[in-house]
Amino acid sequence: MLYKPLPDSLTIKESTIQGLGLFAVERIPADRFLGMGWIKAELAHNGVWRTPLGGFINHSDTTNCVKVDPSSLYIFLTVGDNDIEAGEE
């Protein structure tokens, strides 16, 4: 199986929040699983290795994604309670 750093529904573009960010290229339904964002590792900077999914997320006061079980070794990301529209960060 070929490794895909991002789901087909996301791309990386310049962000108005900060630097680069993740943007939907198509409507993503609420509660959709996006993938693994972080792996906890003692030797990693800040204790986690970030995948491209975790590395390009910008934090916002209007969060549209949630971490699944942040206490786990592998931290996954899902869409929150509302759909994310195409073009939305």
N, CA, C and O atoms as a GROMACS GRO file, in nm:
protein
  356
    1MET      N    1   0.085  -0.119   0.000
    1MET     CA    2   0.000   0.000   0.000
    1MET      C    3   0.089   0.124   0.000
    1MET      O    4   0.182   0.134   0.079
    2LEU      N    5   0.060   0.217  -0.087
    2LEU     CA    6   0.135   0.340  -0.100
    2LEU      C    7   0.097   0.436   0.012
    2LEU      O    8  -0.021   0.457   0.040
    3TYR      N    9   0.199   0.496   0.076
    3TYR     CA   10   0.175   0.594   0.182
    3TYR      C   11   0.123   0.723   0.121
    3TYR      O   12   0.182   0.774   0.025
    4LYS      N   13   0.014   0.776   0.174
    4LYS     CA   14  -0.042   0.903   0.130
    4LYS      C   15  -0.035   0.999   0.248
    4LYS      O   16  -0.104   0.978   0.348
    5PRO      N   17   0.046   1.104   0.239
    5PRO     CA   18   0.062   1.195   0.353
    5PRO      C   19  -0.064   1.272   0.390
    5PRO      O   20  -0.081   1.310   0.506
    6LEU      N   21  -0.152   1.294   0.293
    6LEU     CA   22  -0.278   1.364   0.319
    6LEU      C   23  -0.392   1.291   0.248
    6LEU      O   24  -0.370   1.231   0.143
    7PRO      N   25  -0.512   1.296   0.306
    7PRO     CA   26  -0.627   1.242   0.233
    7PRO      C   27  -0.652   1.325   0.107
    7PRO      O   28  -0.615   1.442   0.101
    8ASP      N   29  -0.714   1.265   0.007
    8ASP     CA   30  -0.743   1.334  -0.119
    8ASP      C   31  -0.826   1.460  -0.100
    8ASP      O   32  -0.825   1.549  -0.185
    9SER      N   33  -0.899   1.468   0.009
    9SER     CA   34  -0.989   1.581   0.033
    9SER      C   35  -0.917   1.705   0.087
    9SER      O   36  -0.980   1.809   0.105
   10LEU      N   37  -0.786   1.695   0.113
   10LEU     CA   38  -0.711   1.807   0.170
   10LEU      C   39  -0.590   1.843   0.085
   10LEU      O   40  -0.534   1.759   0.016
   11THR      N   41  -0.552   1.972   0.091
   11THR     CA   42  -0.430   2.019   0.028
   11THR      C   43  -0.365   2.122   0.120
   11THR      O   44  -0.428   2.171   0.213
   12ILE      N   45  -0.240   2.154   0.094
   12ILE     CA   46  -0.166   2.253   0.173
   12ILE      C   47  -0.155   2.380   0.090
   12ILE      O   48  -0.113   2.377  -0.026
   13LYS      N   49  -0.195   2.494   0.151
   13LYS     CA   50  -0.188   2.624   0.084
   13LYS      C   51  -0.147   2.730   0.186
   13LYS      O   52  -0.142   2.704   0.306
   14GLU      N   53  -0.119   2.849   0.136
   14GLU     CA   54  -0.088   2.962   0.222
   14GLU      C   55  -0.210   2.996   0.307
   14GLU      O   56  -0.323   3.000   0.258
   15SER      N   57  -0.186   3.021   0.435
   15SER     CA   58  -0.293   3.045   0.531
   15SER      C   59  -0.301   3.190   0.573
   15SER      O   60  -0.199   3.258   0.583
   16THR      N   61  -0.422   3.238   0.598
   16THR     CA   62  -0.438   3.372   0.656
   16THR      C   63  -0.419   3.367   0.807
   16THR      O   64  -0.404   3.472   0.871
   17ILE      N   65  -0.419   3.247   0.865
   17ILE     CA   66  -0.398   3.233   1.010
   17ILE      C   67  -0.248   3.240   1.040
   17ILE      O   68  -0.205   3.321   1.122
   18GLN      N   69  -0.169   3.154   0.973
   18GLN     CA   70  -0.025   3.153   0.993
   18GLN      C   71   0.041   3.059   0.893
   18GLN      O   72   0.002   2.942   0.883
   19GLY      N   73   0.140   3.106   0.821
   19GLY     CA   74   0.220   3.022   0.733
   19GLY      C   75   0.138   2.943   0.634
   19GLY      O   76   0.060   2.998   0.556
   20LEU      N   77   0.157   2.810   0.638
   20LEU     CA   78   0.081   2.719   0.553
   20LEU      C   79  -0.024   2.648   0.636
   20LEU      O   80  -0.007   2.630   0.756
   21GLY      N   81  -0.133   2.609   0.572
   21GLY     CA   82  -0.240   2.539   0.644
   21GLY      C   83  -0.304   2.435   0.555
   21GLY      O   84  -0.277   2.427   0.436
   22LEU      N   85  -0.391   2.356   0.616
   22LEU     CA   86  -0.466   2.253   0.543
   22LEU      C   87  -0.599   2.311   0.497
   22LEU      O   88  -0.668   2.379   0.573
   23PHE      N   89  -0.634   2.283   0.371
   23PHE     CA   90  -0.758   2.334   0.313
   23PHE      C   91  -0.834   2.219   0.248
   23PHE      O   92  -0.775   2.130   0.187
   24ALA      N   93  -0.965   2.223   0.261
   24ALA     CA   94  -1.051   2.123   0.197
   24ALA      C   95  -1.056   2.152   0.047
   24ALA      O   96  -1.076   2.267   0.007
   25VAL      N   97  -1.040   2.050  -0.035
   25VAL     CA   98  -1.056   2.066  -0.180
   25VAL      C   99  -1.196   2.023  -0.224
   25VAL      O  100  -1.237   2.045  -0.338
   26GLU      N  101  -1.268   1.964  -0.131
   26GLU     CA  102  -1.408   1.924  -0.154
   26GLU      C  103  -1.478   1.927  -0.019
   26GLU      O  104  -1.412   1.932   0.085
   27ARG      N  105  -1.610   1.924  -0.020
   27ARG     CA  106  -1.686   1.921   0.106
   27ARG      C  107  -1.650   1.795   0.183
   27ARG      O  108  -1.649   1.685   0.127
   28ILE      N  109  -1.619   1.812   0.312
   28ILE     CA  110  -1.587   1.698   0.398
   28ILE      C  111  -1.696   1.689   0.505
   28ILE      O  112  -1.714   1.782   0.583
   29PRO      N  113  -1.769   1.578   0.509
   29PRO     CA  114  -1.881   1.566   0.604
   29PRO      C  115  -1.834   1.562   0.750
   29PRO      O  116  -1.723   1.521   0.781
   30ALA      N  117  -1.923   1.607   0.838
   30ALA     CA  118  -1.899   1.601   0.982
   30ALA      C  119  -1.866   1.459   1.023
   30ALA      O  120  -1.915   1.362   0.965
   31ASP      N  121  -1.782   1.446   1.123
   31ASP     CA  122  -1.741   1.319   1.183
   31ASP      C  123  -1.655   1.232   1.090
   31ASP      O  124  -1.631   1.116   1.123
   32ARG      N  125  -1.609   1.284   0.977
   32ARG     CA  126  -1.523   1.208   0.885
   32ARG      C  127  -1.385   1.191   0.947
   32ARG      O  128  -1.327   1.286   0.999
   33PHE      N  129  -1.333   1.070   0.943
   33PHE     CA  130  -1.197   1.040   0.988
   33PHE      C  131  -1.099   1.095   0.885
   33PHE      O  132  -1.112   1.066   0.766
   34LEU      N  133  -1.001   1.174   0.928
   34LEU     CA  134  -0.904   1.232   0.836
   34LEU      C  135  -0.771   1.156   0.833
   34LEU      O  136  -0.708   1.147   0.728
   35GLY      N  137  -0.729   1.101   0.947
   35GLY     CA  138  -0.604   1.026   0.949
   35GLY      C  139  -0.524   1.052   1.076
   35GLY      O  140  -0.572   1.115   1.170
   36MET      N  141  -0.400   1.001   1.076
   36MET     CA  142  -0.313   1.014   1.192
   36MET      C  143  -0.235   1.146   1.183
   36MET      O  144  -0.173   1.175   1.080
   37GLY      N  145  -0.239   1.223   1.288
   37GLY     CA  146  -0.172   1.352   1.291
   37GLY      C  147  -0.042   1.353   1.369
   37GLY      O  148   0.050   1.428   1.336
   38TRP      N  149  -0.033   1.269   1.472
   38TRP     CA  150   0.083   1.270   1.560
   38TRP      C  151   0.112   1.131   1.613
   38TRP      O  152   0.022   1.049   1.628
   39ILE      N  153   0.240   1.107   1.642
   39ILE     CA  154   0.283   0.984   1.708
   39ILE      C  155   0.365   1.027   1.828
   39ILE      O  156   0.463   1.101   1.812
   40LYS      N  157   0.329   0.983   1.946
   40LYS     CA  158   0.405   1.019   2.064
   40LYS      C  159   0.538   0.945   2.065
   40LYS      O  160   0.544   0.824   2.042
   41ALA      N  161   0.646   1.019   2.091
   41ALA     CA  162   0.780   0.962   2.093
   41ALA      C  163   0.868   1.045   2.184
   41ALA      O  164   0.881   1.166   2.166
   42GLU      N  165   0.928   0.981   2.283
   42GLU     CA  166   1.009   1.053   2.382
   42GLU      C  167   1.124   1.131   2.318
   42GLU      O  168   1.158   1.240   2.366
   43LEU      N  169   1.184   1.079   2.214
   43LEU     CA  170   1.300   1.143   2.154
   43LEU      C  171   1.264   1.255   2.056
   43LEU      O  172   1.352   1.328   2.010
   44ALA      N  173   1.139   1.268   2.024
   44ALA     CA  174   1.095   1.370   1.928
   44ALA      C  175   1.086   1.506   1.995
   44ALA      O  176   1.066   1.516   2.116
   45HIS      N  177   1.100   1.613   1.915
   45HIS     CA  178   1.082   1.749   1.965
   45HIS      C  179   0.942   1.764   2.022
   45HIS      O  180   0.844   1.728   1.956
   46ASN      N  181   0.930   1.815   2.141
   46ASN     CA  182   0.800   1.832   2.211
   46ASN      C  183   0.729   1.700   2.237
   46ASN      O  184   0.610   1.700   2.269
   47GLY      N  185   0.800   1.587   2.224
   47GLY     CA  186   0.742   1.458   2.258
   47GLY      C  187   0.652   1.394   2.154
   47GLY      O  188   0.592   1.290   2.181
   48VAL      N  189   0.640   1.455   2.035
   48VAL     CA  190   0.559   1.396   1.929
   48VAL      C  191   0.626   1.413   1.792
   48VAL      O  192   0.695   1.512   1.768
   49TRP      N  193   0.603   1.317   1.705
   49TRP     CA  194   0.637   1.330   1.563
   49TRP      C  195   0.509   1.369   1.494
   49TRP      O  196   0.405   1.304   1.513
   50ARG      N  197   0.515   1.473   1.414
   50ARG     CA  198   0.396   1.517   1.341
   50ARG      C  199   0.400   1.461   1.199
   50ARG      O  200   0.504   1.462   1.133
   51THR      N  201   0.287   1.413   1.154
   51THR     CA  202   0.271   1.373   1.015
   51THR      C  203   0.238   1.500   0.936
   51THR      O  204   0.215   1.604   0.998
   52PRO      N  205   0.234   1.496   0.803
   52PRO     CA  206   0.192   1.616   0.729
   52PRO      C  207   0.053   1.664   0.774
   52PRO      O  208   0.027   1.784   0.777
   53LEU      N  209  -0.034   1.571   0.807
   53LEU     CA  210  -0.168   1.609   0.854
   53LEU      C  211  -0.157   1.689   0.984
   53LEU      O  212  -0.223   1.792   0.999
   54GLY      N  213  -0.077   1.645   1.077
   54GLY     CA  214  -0.061   1.715   1.204
   54GLY      C  215   0.028   1.838   1.194
   54GLY      O  216   0.014   1.931   1.272
   55GLY      N  217   0.119   1.837   1.098
   55GLY     CA  218   0.216   1.945   1.086
   55GLY      C  219   0.163   2.072   1.023
   55GLY      O  220   0.223   2.178   1.040
   56PHE      N  221   0.054   2.065   0.949
   56PHE     CA  222   0.004   2.183   0.880
   56PHE      C  223  -0.130   2.232   0.932
   56PHE      O  224  -0.196   2.314   0.870
   57ILE      N  225  -0.170   2.180   1.048
   57ILE     CA  226  -0.294   2.227   1.109
   57ILE      C  227  -0.266   2.359   1.180
   57ILE      O  228  -0.170   2.370   1.256
   58ASN      N  229  -0.349   2.459   1.154
   58ASN     CA  230  -0.341   2.584   1.227
   58ASN      C  231  -0.452   2.588   1.330
   58ASN      O  232  -0.562   2.536   1.306
   59HIS      N  233  -0.424   2.648   1.445
   59HIS     CA  234  -0.523   2.654   1.552
   59HIS      C  235  -0.611   2.777   1.534
   59HIS      O  236  -0.564   2.885   1.498
   60SER      N  237  -0.738   2.759   1.558
   60SER     CA  238  -0.836   2.864   1.537
   60SER      C  239  -0.934   2.869   1.654
   60SER      O  240  -0.954   2.770   1.723
   61ASP      N  241  -0.994   2.985   1.674
   61ASP     CA  242  -1.098   2.997   1.777
   61ASP      C  243  -1.226   2.926   1.734
   61ASP      O  244  -1.312   2.899   1.817
   62THR      N  245  -1.238   2.896   1.605
   62THR     CA  246  -1.355   2.825   1.553
   62THR      C  247  -1.309   2.690   1.498
   62THR      O  248  -1.308   2.668   1.377
   63THR      N  249  -1.271   2.602   1.586
   63THR     CA  250  -1.215   2.472   1.550
   63THR      C  251  -1.315   2.388   1.471
   63THR      O  252  -1.433   2.381   1.507
   64ASN      N  253  -1.268   2.324   1.362
   64ASN     CA  254  -1.356   2.238   1.285
   64ASN      C  255  -1.306   2.093   1.282
   64ASN      O  256  -1.366   2.009   1.215
   65CYS      N  257  -1.198   2.064   1.355
   65CYS     CA  258  -1.146   1.927   1.367
   65CYS      C  259  -1.116   1.897   1.513
   65CYS      O  260  -1.092   1.987   1.593
   66VAL      N  261  -1.118   1.770   1.546
   66VAL     CA  262  -1.090   1.729   1.684
   66VAL      C  263  -0.990   1.613   1.685
   66VAL      O  264  -0.986   1.531   1.593
   67LYS      N  265  -0.910   1.610   1.791
   67LYS     CA  266  -0.818   1.498   1.811
   67LYS      C  267  -0.894   1.383   1.874
   67LYS      O  268  -0.975   1.404   1.965
   68VAL      N  269  -0.868   1.262   1.826
   68VAL     CA  270  -0.931   1.143   1.881
   68VAL      C  271  -0.836   1.084   1.984
   68VAL      O  272  -0.723   1.048   1.950
   69ASP      N  273  -0.879   1.074   2.107
   69ASP     CA  274  -0.803   1.017   2.218
   69ASP      C  275  -0.659   1.069   2.222
   69ASP      O  276  -0.565   0.994   2.192
   70PRO      N  277  -0.639   1.198   2.259
   70PRO     CA  278  -0.505   1.256   2.262
   70PRO      C  279  -0.411   1.188   2.362
   70PRO      O  280  -0.291   1.215   2.359
   71SER      N  281  -0.463   1.101   2.449
   71SER     CA  282  -0.376   1.031   2.544
   71SER      C  283  -0.313   0.906   2.481
   71SER      O  284  -0.224   0.846   2.542
   72SER      N  285  -0.357   0.867   2.362
   72SER     CA  286  -0.309   0.747   2.294
   72SER      C  287  -0.170   0.772   2.235
   72SER      O  288  -0.128   0.886   2.219
   73LEU      N  289  -0.099   0.664   2.203
   73LEU     CA  290   0.031   0.672   2.137
   73LEU      C  291   0.016   0.735   1.998
   73LEU      O  292   0.100   0.815   1.957
   74TYR      N  293  -0.090   0.699   1.926
   74TYR     CA  294  -0.120   0.756   1.795
   74TYR      C  295  -0.239   0.848   1.810
   74TYR      O  296  -0.343   0.808   1.861
   75ILE      N  297  -0.224   0.972   1.766
   75ILE     CA  298  -0.332   1.069   1.779
   75ILE      C  299  -0.392   1.095   1.642
   75ILE      O  300  -0.324   1.142   1.551
   76PHE      N  301  -0.520   1.064   1.628
   76PHE     CA  302  -0.590   1.075   1.501
   76PHE      C  303  -0.675   1.202   1.499
   76PHE      O  304  -0.704   1.261   1.604
   77LEU      N  305  -0.714   1.242   1.381
   77LEU     CA  306  -0.791   1.364   1.364
   77LEU      C  307  -0.920   1.333   1.288
   77LEU      O  308  -0.919   1.259   1.189
   78THR      N  309  -1.029   1.390   1.335
   78THR     CA  310  -1.157   1.379   1.265
   78THR      C  311  -1.218   1.518   1.249
   78THR      O  312  -1.181   1.611   1.320
   79VAL      N  313  -1.311   1.529   1.154
   79VAL     CA  314  -1.388   1.652   1.138
   79VAL      C  315  -1.482   1.661   1.257
   79VAL      O  316  -1.532   1.560   1.306
   80GLY      N  317  -1.507   1.782   1.303
   80GLY     CA  318  -1.594   1.803   1.417
   80GLY      C  319  -1.741   1.782   1.385
   80GLY      O  320  -1.776   1.697   1.304
   81ASP      N  321  -1.827   1.861   1.450
   81ASP     CA  322  -1.973   1.844   1.439
   81ASP      C  323  -2.032   1.900   1.311
   81ASP      O  324  -2.146   1.868   1.277
   82ASN      N  325  -1.958   1.985   1.240
   82ASN     CA  326  -2.011   2.049   1.119
   82ASN      C  327  -1.926   2.011   0.998
   82ASN      O  328  -1.807   1.984   1.010
   83ASP      N  329  -1.990   2.008   0.881
   83ASP     CA  330  -1.917   1.983   0.757
   83ASP      C  331  -1.811   2.091   0.736
   83ASP      O  332  -1.827   2.204   0.783
   84ILE      N  333  -1.705   2.056   0.665
   84ILE     CA  334  -1.605   2.154   0.620
   84ILE      C  335  -1.627   2.172   0.471
   84ILE      O  336  -1.626   2.074   0.396
   85GLU      N  337  -1.647   2.294   0.429
   85GLU     CA  338  -1.678   2.322   0.288
   85GLU      C  339  -1.549   2.333   0.206
   85GLU      O  340  -1.443   2.365   0.260
   86ALA      N  341  -1.558   2.307   0.078
   86ALA     CA  342  -1.445   2.321  -0.013
   86ALA      C  343  -1.386   2.462   0.000
   86ALA      O  344  -1.459   2.560   0.001
   87GLY      N  345  -1.254   2.470   0.010
   87GLY     CA  346  -1.185   2.598   0.025
   87GLY      C  347  -1.164   2.642   0.168
   87GLY      O  348  -1.085   2.732   0.194
   88GLU      N  349  -1.234   2.578   0.261
   88GLU     CA  350  -1.223   2.616   0.403
   88GLU      C  351  -1.096   2.558   0.463
   88GLU      O  352  -1.058   2.444   0.433
   89GLU      N  353  -1.030   2.636   0.550
   89GLU     CA  354  -0.909   2.589   0.620
   89GLU      C  355  -0.948   2.507   0.741
   89GLU      O  356  -0.861   2.458   0.813
   0.00000   0.00000   0.00000
